[in-house]
Amino acid sequence: MRILAIIIALMAISLAAKATYILVPMDEGQKNHLKAYGITYWVLQQQVEAYWLLNYRGGSFAFAHTRVFERECLTRNVSYEVIADAQFERIKDEISNPEINMEVVKLEVPPKIAVYTPQFNQMGQRLQPWDDAVTLVLTYAEIPYETIYDTEVLNDELVKYDWLHLHHEDFTGQYGRFYRSFNSQPWYRENVRKMEEMAKANGFNKVSQMKLAVVKKIKEYIIGGGFIFAMCSATDTYDIALAADGVDICADMYDGDPADPNAQSKLDFSKTLAFRNFELIRNPLEYEHSTIDNSLRRTVNPEQDYFTLFDFSAKYDPIPCMLTQNHTRTVKGFMGQTTAFKNEYIKPNVLILGENKPADETRYIHSTLGEGFWTFYGGHDPEDYRHYVEDPETDLNLHPNSPGYRLILNNILFPAAKKKKRKT
């Protein structure tokens, strides 16, 4: 009996020693998909490698088992499984089968994240009365980030960061074209005053000139190996500003003098990232910048508004595969100042990640530039179909399994798969 007890004890110790990995499943069984990304980011911060199992149970994560990691999963209400080393090896063997569309990607360094967004005023309030989906989900997932804006970009501070999110910005210097509806509102006037003040402090006569310098700096950042992610109006206005380099496209209520009547013919589409051959909306009071956005011509029933994620080869196209990891291939649509991109204006070298085929529109696109990468995602808030100015922010405690928000977090972890030397 004594010998048997010793044998049982040794077997128990042996089994415990083999249970050396935590698997975080990302299929329908996961209680909190969004916080699962935060757990994985936090593990990387502890200088422990993690694995992204592309197309395995919804794009699961795995990392070495410790009691600290297990306790953190419990604290954040993230579903997990403790598995033996041999079991993890079997999973990797299954994934390595060339006939199976799966891949193991090692995550090594947590990317340092910057969010391009206006700073706070003395009252502690934002200059613009709307929220931002990326900052909401970063905060909810407990992923740290820093905020920067025009002055920091112009002072070459982007080199400090691996990943940059562009807030819902109007890079053309037309203040979102909110003039007709909101020019009498205190927040609008304060925003204009602050932007003009910032432009002068940085040596520019107009806000549009400052914004152009900013988009050029961001483009240099991408070429040098940076990762950018943009949503809503930061997508199309970014390219419009690049195409209009040296051309005045702002009416007098935005910059004090008339727009160039021949602006359309002077656009240079060779300078843009994603779009070409689009036309400017010349009415300065219209809540639209160009023909890129599909918002105005959409006839989609909100209850049937979904877009489909493309399937990519995990072994041969791991980057787009990472960006589209999800527990569903159909994602609920959502509106924004820029909702979706008309297919006819997308450059042929751009990779389409998600589209609404019946509406002839694309929601999610990606490509490379130099050594870096960029991703554009149409719409404002994946869990608020129509988010209006001054609406309350979304409570992500009510949407812990949001497929639309998962796409944002895919982009945040994506740079961790590429080991980089960060400049300081």
MIGU-478916 format. One record per residue (C-alpha): residue number from 0; x, y, z. Coordinates in pm, whole numbers. Layout:
! MIGU-478916
<node n="NUM" px="X" py="Y" pz="Z"/>
...
END
This chain:
! MIGU-478916
<node n="0" px="0" py="0" pz="0"/>
<node n="1" px="283" py="233" pz="85"/>
<node n="2" px="454" py="162" pz="-247"/>
<node n="3" px="125" py="214" pz="-431"/>
<node n="4" px="75" py="550" pz="-261"/>
<node n="5" px="424" py="657" pz="-364"/>
<node n="6" px="357" py="548" pz="-723"/>
<node n="7" px="29" py="740" pz="-732"/>
<node n="8" px="200" py="1049" pz="-590"/>
<node n="9" px="477" py="1028" pz="-848"/>
<node n="10" px="223" py="988" pz="-1127"/>
<node n="11" px="35" py="1292" pz="-1001"/>
<node n="12" px="357" py="1494" pz="-993"/>
<node n="13" px="442" py="1371" pz="-1343"/>
<node n="14" px="101" py="1466" pz="-1481"/>
<node n="15" px="120" py="1809" pz="-1317"/>
<node n="16" px="461" py="1866" pz="-1469"/>
<node n="17" px="325" py="1785" pz="-1814"/>
<node n="18" px="35" py="2033" pz="-1784"/>
<node n="19" px="261" py="2313" pz="-1900"/>
<node n="20" px="52" py="2524" pz="-2139"/>
<node n="21" px="-253" py="2744" pz="-2117"/>
<node n="22" px="-475" py="2728" pz="-2424"/>
<node n="23" px="-710" py="3025" pz="-2468"/>
<node n="24" px="-977" py="2906" pz="-2712"/>
<node n="25" px="-1126" py="3172" pz="-2940"/>
<node n="26" px="-1424" py="2982" pz="-3078"/>
<node n="27" px="-1785" py="3015" pz="-2962"/>
<node n="28" px="-1693" py="2867" pz="-2624"/>
<node n="29" px="-1487" py="3169" pz="-2521"/>
<node n="30" px="-1662" py="3376" pz="-2251"/>
<node n="31" px="-1475" py="3698" pz="-2331"/>
<node n="32" px="-1304" py="3720" pz="-2667"/>
<node n="33" px="-1197" py="4082" pz="-2623"/>
<node n="34" px="-1022" py="4036" pz="-2290"/>
<node n="35" px="-849" py="3726" pz="-2428"/>
<node n="36" px="-642" py="3957" pz="-2647"/>
<node n="37" px="-555" py="4159" pz="-2339"/>
<node n="38" px="-441" py="3846" pz="-2157"/>
<node n="39" px="-214" py="3753" pz="-2448"/>
<node n="40" px="-71" py="4106" pz="-2464"/>
<node n="41" px="-11" py="4098" pz="-2087"/>
<node n="42" px="174" py="3765" pz="-2115"/>
<node n="43" px="403" py="3920" pz="-2377"/>
<node n="44" px="467" py="4208" pz="-2136"/>
<node n="45" px="600" py="3951" pz="-1888"/>
<node n="46" px="863" py="3863" pz="-2152"/>
<node n="47" px="700" py="3527" pz="-2219"/>
<node n="48" px="639" py="3413" pz="-2576"/>
<node n="49" px="287" py="3333" pz="-2688"/>
<node n="50" px="150" py="3142" pz="-2986"/>
<node n="51" px="-130" py="3246" pz="-3216"/>
<node n="52" px="-293" py="2932" pz="-3357"/>
<node n="53" px="-438" py="3065" pz="-3681"/>
<node n="54" px="-773" py="2908" pz="-3777"/>
<node n="55" px="-753" py="2668" pz="-3482"/>
<node n="56" px="-1071" py="2704" pz="-3277"/>
<node n="57" px="-1131" py="3060" pz="-3391"/>
<node n="58" px="-768" py="3172" pz="-3375"/>
<node n="59" px="-674" py="3053" pz="-3026"/>
<node n="60" px="-377" py="3162" pz="-2817"/>
<node n="61" px="-137" py="2952" pz="-2613"/>
<node n="62" px="145" py="3026" pz="-2372"/>
<node n="63" px="340" py="2861" pz="-2092"/>
<node n="64" px="135" py="2769" pz="-1787"/>
<node n="65" px="198" py="2939" pz="-1456"/>
<node n="66" px="-32" py="2988" pz="-1162"/>
<node n="67" px="-1" py="3364" pz="-1212"/>
<node n="68" px="-120" py="3340" pz="-1573"/>
<node n="69" px="-402" py="3107" pz="-1476"/>
<node n="70" px="-514" py="3341" pz="-1199"/>
<node n="71" px="-512" py="3634" pz="-1441"/>
<node n="72" px="-740" py="3445" pz="-1680"/>
<node n="73" px="-979" py="3381" pz="-1395"/>
<node n="74" px="-966" py="3744" pz="-1282"/>
<node n="75" px="-1049" py="3869" pz="-1631"/>
<node n="76" px="-1316" py="3602" pz="-1688"/>
<node n="77" px="-1133" py="3459" pz="-1989"/>
<node n="78" px="-1199" py="3094" pz="-2077"/>
<node n="79" px="-889" py="2877" pz="-2079"/>
<node n="80" px="-771" py="2517" pz="-2069"/>
<node n="81" px="-459" py="2382" pz="-1901"/>
<node n="82" px="-303" py="2124" pz="-2131"/>
<node n="83" px="-3" py="1896" pz="-2113"/>
<node n="84" px="305" py="1961" pz="-2317"/>
<node n="85" px="239" py="1646" pz="-2519"/>
<node n="86" px="-112" py="1764" pz="-2599"/>
<node n="87" px="18" py="2100" pz="-2718"/>
<node n="88" px="270" py="1921" pz="-2937"/>
<node n="89" px="-14" py="1717" pz="-3090"/>
<node n="90" px="-207" py="2037" pz="-3163"/>
<node n="91" px="99" py="2183" pz="-3336"/>
<node n="92" px="147" py="1861" pz="-3533"/>
<node n="93" px="-217" py="1875" pz="-3645"/>
<node n="94" px="-176" py="2238" pz="-3748"/>
<node n="95" px="144" py="2162" pz="-3942"/>
<node n="96" px="-40" py="1925" pz="-4176"/>
<node n="97" px="-3" py="2090" pz="-4521"/>
<node n="98" px="-357" py="1989" pz="-4610"/>
<node n="99" px="-504" py="2182" pz="-4316"/>
<node n="100" px="-548" py="2560" pz="-4340"/>
<node n="101" px="-392" py="2641" pz="-4003"/>
<node n="102" px="-61" py="2781" pz="-3883"/>
<node n="103" px="128" py="2853" pz="-3561"/>
<node n="104" px="260" py="3208" pz="-3534"/>
<node n="105" px="493" py="3299" pz="-3251"/>
<node n="106" px="426" py="3631" pz="-3078"/>
<node n="107" px="738" py="3777" pz="-2923"/>
<node n="108" px="728" py="4148" pz="-2838"/>
<node n="109" px="422" py="4347" pz="-2723"/>
<node n="110" px="385" py="4638" pz="-2967"/>
<node n="111" px="404" py="4986" pz="-2822"/>
<node n="112" px="75" py="5152" pz="-2916"/>
<node n="113" px="-9" py="5513" pz="-2996"/>
<node n="114" px="-355" py="5654" pz="-3062"/>
<node n="115" px="-367" py="5969" pz="-3273"/>
<node n="116" px="-637" py="6172" pz="-3101"/>
<node n="117" px="-692" py="6527" pz="-2974"/>
<node n="118" px="-570" py="6595" pz="-2624"/>
<node n="119" px="-797" py="6700" pz="-2340"/>
<node n="120" px="-878" py="7059" pz="-2262"/>
<node n="121" px="-860" py="7218" pz="-1918"/>
<node n="122" px="-1211" py="7100" pz="-1834"/>
<node n="123" px="-1109" py="6738" pz="-1889"/>
<node n="124" px="-1345" py="6704" pz="-2183"/>
<node n="125" px="-1267" py="6596" pz="-2538"/>
<node n="126" px="-1257" py="6858" pz="-2808"/>
<node n="127" px="-1499" py="6646" pz="-3012"/>
<node n="128" px="-1821" py="6500" pz="-2868"/>
<node n="129" px="-1782" py="6142" pz="-2987"/>
<node n="130" px="-1591" py="5838" pz="-2873"/>
<node n="131" px="-1348" py="5611" pz="-3053"/>
<node n="132" px="-1391" py="5235" pz="-3090"/>
<node n="133" px="-1019" py="5162" pz="-3066"/>
<node n="134" px="-961" py="5345" pz="-2738"/>
<node n="135" px="-1278" py="5185" pz="-2601"/>
<node n="136" px="-1162" py="4832" pz="-2680"/>
<node n="137" px="-803" py="4893" pz="-2573"/>
<node n="138" px="-928" py="5015" pz="-2237"/>
<node n="139" px="-1172" py="4725" pz="-2202"/>
<node n="140" px="-908" py="4466" pz="-2298"/>
<node n="141" px="-660" py="4632" pz="-2060"/>
<node n="142" px="-402" py="4694" pz="-2331"/>
<node n="143" px="-190" py="5004" pz="-2259"/>
<node n="144" px="-157" py="5287" pz="-2509"/>
<node n="145" px="-38" py="5646" pz="-2532"/>
<node n="146" px="-203" py="5938" pz="-2710"/>
<node n="147" px="-32" py="6166" pz="-2957"/>
<node n="148" px="-152" py="6435" pz="-3195"/>
<node n="149" px="-25" py="6669" pz="-3464"/>
<node n="150" px="258" py="6835" pz="-3273"/>
<node n="151" px="404" py="6501" pz="-3163"/>
<node n="152" px="381" py="6359" pz="-3516"/>
<node n="153" px="548" py="6667" pz="-3664"/>
<node n="154" px="823" py="6637" pz="-3402"/>
<node n="155" px="904" py="6285" pz="-3528"/>
<node n="156" px="781" py="6105" pz="-3217"/>
<node n="157" px="622" py="5824" pz="-3418"/>
<node n="158" px="950" py="5634" pz="-3408"/>
<node n="159" px="875" py="5552" pz="-3045"/>
<node n="160" px="580" py="5336" pz="-3144"/>
<node n="161" px="520" py="5010" pz="-3329"/>
<node n="162" px="149" py="5064" pz="-3399"/>
<node n="163" px="-54" py="5378" pz="-3466"/>
<node n="164" px="-431" py="5418" pz="-3469"/>
<node n="165" px="-579" py="5715" pz="-3649"/>
<node n="166" px="-872" py="5867" pz="-3465"/>
<node n="167" px="-1186" py="5963" pz="-3661"/>
<node n="168" px="-999" py="6256" pz="-3807"/>
<node n="169" px="-1061" py="6487" pz="-4101"/>
<node n="170" px="-715" py="6511" pz="-4255"/>
<node n="171" px="-836" py="6757" pz="-4519"/>
<node n="172" px="-873" py="7038" pz="-4265"/>
<node n="173" px="-1251" py="7072" pz="-4310"/>
<node n="174" px="-1343" py="6980" pz="-3950"/>
<node n="175" px="-1547" py="6678" pz="-4052"/>
<node n="176" px="-1768" py="6898" pz="-4270"/>
<node n="177" px="-1984" py="6959" pz="-3964"/>
<node n="178" px="-2023" py="7329" pz="-4045"/>
<node n="179" px="-2388" py="7328" pz="-4152"/>
<node n="180" px="-2511" py="7130" pz="-3852"/>
<node n="181" px="-2276" py="7230" pz="-3573"/>
<node n="182" px="-2091" py="7556" pz="-3649"/>
<node n="183" px="-2283" py="7738" pz="-3375"/>
<node n="184" px="-2201" py="7475" pz="-3112"/>
<node n="185" px="-1939" py="7569" pz="-2851"/>
<node n="186" px="-1749" py="7242" pz="-2902"/>
<node n="187" px="-1717" py="7305" pz="-3276"/>
<node n="188" px="-1592" py="7661" pz="-3231"/>
<node n="189" px="-1348" py="7554" pz="-2961"/>
<node n="190" px="-1214" py="7279" pz="-3184"/>
<node n="191" px="-1158" py="7524" pz="-3472"/>
<node n="192" px="-983" py="7767" pz="-3240"/>
<node n="193" px="-757" py="7497" pz="-3098"/>
<node n="194" px="-668" py="7360" pz="-3441"/>
<node n="195" px="-585" py="7705" pz="-3581"/>
<node n="196" px="-377" py="7778" pz="-3274"/>
<node n="197" px="-190" py="7450" pz="-3313"/>
<node n="198" px="-127" py="7513" pz="-3683"/>
<node n="199" px="28" py="7855" pz="-3613"/>
<node n="200" px="239" py="7713" pz="-3329"/>
<node n="201" px="380" py="7458" pz="-3575"/>
<node n="202" px="453" py="7718" pz="-3842"/>
<node n="203" px="152" py="7673" pz="-4074"/>
<node n="204" px="-91" py="7934" pz="-4204"/>
<node n="205" px="-378" py="7688" pz="-4235"/>
<node n="206" px="-498" py="7378" pz="-4054"/>
<node n="207" px="-519" py="7196" pz="-4389"/>
<node n="208" px="-148" py="7260" pz="-4444"/>
<node n="209" px="-64" py="7119" pz="-4102"/>
<node n="210" px="-278" py="6810" pz="-4163"/>
<node n="211" px="-105" py="6751" pz="-4497"/>
<node n="212" px="233" py="6760" pz="-4323"/>
<node n="213" px="99" py="6513" pz="-4068"/>
<node n="214" px="-24" py="6261" pz="-4329"/>
<node n="215" px="314" py="6281" pz="-4499"/>
<node n="216" px="491" py="6207" pz="-4172"/>
<node n="217" px="261" py="5911" pz="-4114"/>
<node n="218" px="333" py="5785" pz="-4464"/>
<node n="219" px="706" py="5804" pz="-4391"/>
<node n="220" px="642" py="5610" pz="-4070"/>
<node n="221" px="473" py="5330" pz="-4265"/>
<node n="222" px="748" py="5317" pz="-4525"/>
<node n="223" px="1003" py="5284" pz="-4245"/>
<node n="224" px="828" py="4980" pz="-4098"/>
<node n="225" px="536" py="5118" pz="-3898"/>
<node n="226" px="186" py="4970" pz="-3867"/>
<node n="227" px="-119" py="5196" pz="-3893"/>
<node n="228" px="-486" py="5123" pz="-3845"/>
<node n="229" px="-757" py="5374" pz="-3938"/>
<node n="230" px="-1134" py="5377" pz="-3903"/>
<node n="231" px="-1425" py="5587" pz="-4028"/>
<node n="232" px="-1331" py="5927" pz="-4177"/>
<node n="233" px="-961" py="5881" pz="-4099"/>
<node n="234" px="-953" py="5634" pz="-4391"/>
<node n="235" px="-1077" py="5831" pz="-4692"/>
<node n="236" px="-972" py="6180" pz="-4572"/>
<node n="237" px="-617" py="6049" pz="-4530"/>
<node n="238" px="-598" py="5957" pz="-4899"/>
<node n="239" px="-786" py="6269" pz="-5008"/>
<node n="240" px="-527" py="6485" pz="-4829"/>
<node n="241" px="-241" py="6295" pz="-5000"/>
<node n="242" px="-401" py="6328" pz="-5343"/>
<node n="243" px="-464" py="6700" pz="-5289"/>
<node n="244" px="-104" py="6779" pz="-5197"/>
<node n="245" px="-51" py="7142" pz="-5302"/>
<node n="246" px="-417" py="7191" pz="-5401"/>
<node n="247" px="-665" py="7401" pz="-5200"/>
<node n="248" px="-980" py="7190" pz="-5159"/>
<node n="249" px="-1119" py="7381" pz="-4857"/>
<node n="250" px="-1401" py="7635" pz="-4893"/>
<node n="251" px="-1373" py="7975" pz="-4727"/>
<node n="252" px="-1564" py="7876" pz="-4410"/>
<node n="253" px="-1287" py="7625" pz="-4337"/>
<node n="254" px="-969" py="7815" pz="-4424"/>
<node n="255" px="-1066" py="8174" pz="-4504"/>
<node n="256" px="-1037" py="8162" pz="-4884"/>
<node n="257" px="-1214" py="7982" pz="-5172"/>
<node n="258" px="-1123" py="7632" pz="-5286"/>
<node n="259" px="-943" py="7588" pz="-5615"/>
<node n="260" px="-1221" py="7552" pz="-5879"/>
<node n="261" px="-993" py="7312" pz="-6073"/>
<node n="262" px="-904" py="7101" pz="-5771"/>
<node n="263" px="-1047" py="6779" pz="-5912"/>
<node n="264" px="-825" py="6782" pz="-6219"/>
<node n="265" px="-517" py="6847" pz="-6004"/>
<node n="266" px="-552" py="6545" pz="-5774"/>
<node n="267" px="-255" py="6306" pz="-5786"/>
<node n="268" px="-373" py="5952" pz="-5714"/>
<node n="269" px="-21" py="5812" pz="-5735"/>
<node n="270" px="39" py="5953" pz="-5384"/>
<node n="271" px="-249" py="5771" pz="-5214"/>
<node n="272" px="-243" py="5443" pz="-5023"/>
<node n="273" px="-577" py="5282" pz="-5104"/>
<node n="274" px="-796" py="5481" pz="-5343"/>
<node n="275" px="-783" py="5623" pz="-5693"/>
<node n="276" px="-1003" py="5803" pz="-5948"/>
<node n="277" px="-1247" py="5928" pz="-5686"/>
<node n="278" px="-1426" py="6261" pz="-5717"/>
<node n="279" px="-1442" py="6534" pz="-5456"/>
<node n="280" px="-1780" py="6642" pz="-5323"/>
<node n="281" px="-1767" py="7011" pz="-5409"/>
<node n="282" px="-2057" py="7130" pz="-5192"/>
<node n="283" px="-1873" py="7238" pz="-4872"/>
<node n="284" px="-2192" py="7205" pz="-4666"/>
<node n="285" px="-2250" py="6841" pz="-4757"/>
<node n="286" px="-2162" py="6586" pz="-4492"/>
<node n="287" px="-1935" py="6392" pz="-4728"/>
<node n="288" px="-1585" py="6442" pz="-4866"/>
<node n="289" px="-1571" py="6234" pz="-5182"/>
<node n="290" px="-1724" py="5951" pz="-5378"/>
<node n="291" px="-1507" py="5693" pz="-5195"/>
<node n="292" px="-1762" py="5643" pz="-4918"/>
<node n="293" px="-2071" py="5436" pz="-4993"/>
<node n="294" px="-2285" py="5579" pz="-4710"/>
<node n="295" px="-2522" py="5789" pz="-4917"/>
<node n="296" px="-2616" py="5538" pz="-5188"/>
<node n="297" px="-2662" py="5240" pz="-4953"/>
<node n="298" px="-3004" py="5073" pz="-4955"/>
<node n="299" px="-2916" py="4798" pz="-4711"/>
<node n="300" px="-3174" py="4696" pz="-4452"/>
<node n="301" px="-3007" py="4742" pz="-4109"/>
<node n="302" px="-3133" py="4400" pz="-4000"/>
<node n="303" px="-2961" py="4241" pz="-4301"/>
<node n="304" px="-2645" py="4452" pz="-4296"/>
<node n="305" px="-2354" py="4208" pz="-4271"/>
<node n="306" px="-2016" py="4184" pz="-4436"/>
<node n="307" px="-1819" py="3867" pz="-4502"/>
<node n="308" px="-1457" py="3805" pz="-4410"/>
<node n="309" px="-1240" py="3644" pz="-4675"/>
<node n="310" px="-1059" py="3316" pz="-4610"/>
<node n="311" px="-682" py="3325" pz="-4654"/>
<node n="312" px="-414" py="3059" pz="-4648"/>
<node n="313" px="-272" py="3049" pz="-4296"/>
<node n="314" px="52" py="2894" pz="-4420"/>
<node n="315" px="112" py="3111" pz="-4727"/>
<node n="316" px="-75" py="3433" pz="-4636"/>
<node n="317" px="-39" py="3453" pz="-4257"/>
<node n="318" px="-75" py="3832" pz="-4234"/>
<node n="319" px="-427" py="3865" pz="-4382"/>
<node n="320" px="-515" py="3544" pz="-4201"/>
<node n="321" px="-415" py="3704" pz="-3870"/>
<node n="322" px="-618" py="4014" pz="-3948"/>
<node n="323" px="-935" py="3815" pz="-4017"/>
<node n="324" px="-926" py="3571" pz="-3723"/>
<node n="325" px="-1276" py="3539" pz="-3577"/>
<node n="326" px="-1535" py="3296" pz="-3447"/>
<node n="327" px="-1764" py="3388" pz="-3739"/>
<node n="328" px="-1707" py="3479" pz="-4103"/>
<node n="329" px="-2004" py="3718" pz="-4116"/>
<node n="330" px="-1981" py="4040" pz="-3917"/>
<node n="331" px="-2267" py="4279" pz="-3842"/>
<node n="332" px="-2233" py="4603" pz="-4036"/>
<node n="333" px="-2228" py="4947" pz="-3875"/>
<node n="334" px="-2245" py="5303" pz="-4003"/>
<node n="335" px="-2004" py="5594" pz="-3975"/>
<node n="336" px="-1917" py="5917" pz="-4147"/>
<node n="337" px="-1724" py="5683" pz="-4372"/>
<node n="338" px="-1914" py="5354" pz="-4366"/>
<node n="339" px="-1772" py="5150" pz="-4653"/>
<node n="340" px="-1558" py="5190" pz="-4963"/>
<node n="341" px="-1694" py="5173" pz="-5315"/>
<node n="342" px="-1511" py="4895" pz="-5493"/>
<node n="343" px="-1456" py="5096" pz="-5809"/>
<node n="344" px="-1219" py="5336" pz="-5630"/>
<node n="345" px="-997" py="5079" pz="-5456"/>
<node n="346" px="-650" py="5037" pz="-5606"/>
<node n="347" px="-580" py="4693" pz="-5758"/>
<node n="348" px="-286" py="4621" pz="-5525"/>
<node n="349" px="-504" py="4658" pz="-5215"/>
<node n="350" px="-608" py="4338" pz="-5038"/>
<node n="351" px="-978" py="4312" pz="-4957"/>
<node n="352" px="-1033" py="4149" pz="-4619"/>
<node n="353" px="-1408" py="4192" pz="-4581"/>
<node n="354" px="-1688" py="4296" pz="-4816"/>
<node n="355" px="-2063" py="4330" pz="-4852"/>
<node n="356" px="-2097" py="4184" pz="-5200"/>
<node n="357" px="-2469" py="4263" pz="-5257"/>
<node n="358" px="-2401" py="4629" pz="-5174"/>
<node n="359" px="-2090" py="4632" pz="-5398"/>
<node n="360" px="-1883" py="4772" pz="-5112"/>
<node n="361" px="-1575" py="4682" pz="-4911"/>
<node n="362" px="-1549" py="4730" pz="-4534"/>
<node n="363" px="-1201" py="4612" pz="-4444"/>
<node n="364" px="-881" py="4649" pz="-4652"/>
<node n="365" px="-507" py="4608" pz="-4605"/>
<node n="366" px="-178" py="4651" pz="-4787"/>
<node n="367" px="192" py="4718" pz="-4749"/>
<node n="368" px="402" py="5026" pz="-4812"/>
<node n="369" px="778" py="5003" pz="-4799"/>
<node n="370" px="864" py="4806" pz="-4486"/>
<node n="371" px="532" py="4875" pz="-4315"/>
<node n="372" px="162" py="4793" pz="-4323"/>
<node n="373" px="-169" py="4976" pz="-4315"/>
<node n="374" px="-529" py="4865" pz="-4256"/>
<node n="375" px="-850" py="5064" pz="-4316"/>
<node n="376" px="-1178" py="4965" pz="-4149"/>
<node n="377" px="-1501" py="5144" pz="-4244"/>
<node n="378" px="-1759" py="5253" pz="-3987"/>
<node n="379" px="-1755" py="5412" pz="-3642"/>
<node n="380" px="-1854" py="5160" pz="-3374"/>
<node n="381" px="-1899" py="4785" pz="-3439"/>
<node n="382" px="-2167" py="4756" pz="-3170"/>
<node n="383" px="-2361" py="5078" pz="-3234"/>
<node n="384" px="-2522" py="5068" pz="-3578"/>
<node n="385" px="-2576" py="5445" pz="-3603"/>
<node n="386" px="-2356" py="5640" pz="-3366"/>
<node n="387" px="-2449" py="6007" pz="-3365"/>
<node n="388" px="-2257" py="6308" pz="-3238"/>
<node n="389" px="-2295" py="6335" pz="-2856"/>
<node n="390" px="-2426" py="5976" pz="-2823"/>
<node n="391" px="-2302" py="5794" pz="-2511"/>
<node n="392" px="-2010" py="5559" pz="-2556"/>
<node n="393" px="-2064" py="5187" pz="-2599"/>
<node n="394" px="-2039" py="4969" pz="-2288"/>
<node n="395" px="-1825" py="4675" pz="-2398"/>
<node n="396" px="-1922" py="4481" pz="-2089"/>
<node n="397" px="-2238" py="4414" pz="-2290"/>
<node n="398" px="-2041" py="4293" pz="-2596"/>
<node n="399" px="-1748" py="4078" pz="-2475"/>
<node n="400" px="-1770" py="3853" pz="-2782"/>
<node n="401" px="-1805" py="4122" pz="-3051"/>
<node n="402" px="-1677" py="3996" pz="-3390"/>
<node n="403" px="-1646" py="4355" pz="-3516"/>
<node n="404" px="-1427" py="4459" pz="-3224"/>
<node n="405" px="-1218" py="4143" pz="-3264"/>
<node n="406" px="-1099" py="4275" pz="-3600"/>
<node n="407" px="-955" py="4582" pz="-3428"/>
<node n="408" px="-770" py="4368" pz="-3175"/>
<node n="409" px="-632" py="4142" pz="-3450"/>
<node n="410" px="-455" py="4448" pz="-3582"/>
<node n="411" px="-315" py="4531" pz="-3240"/>
<node n="412" px="-155" py="4189" pz="-3190"/>
<node n="413" px="-41" py="4156" pz="-3550"/>
<node n="414" px="285" py="4358" pz="-3501"/>
<node n="415" px="386" py="4126" pz="-3216"/>
<node n="416" px="443" py="3855" pz="-3476"/>
<node n="417" px="726" py="4053" pz="-3626"/>
<node n="418" px="1022" py="4106" pz="-3400"/>
<node n="419" px="1137" py="4465" pz="-3428"/>
<node n="420" px="1401" py="4683" pz="-3272"/>
<node n="421" px="1219" py="4976" pz="-3122"/>
<node n="422" px="1383" py="5316" pz="-3138"/>
<node n="423" px="1391" py="5515" pz="-2818"/>
END
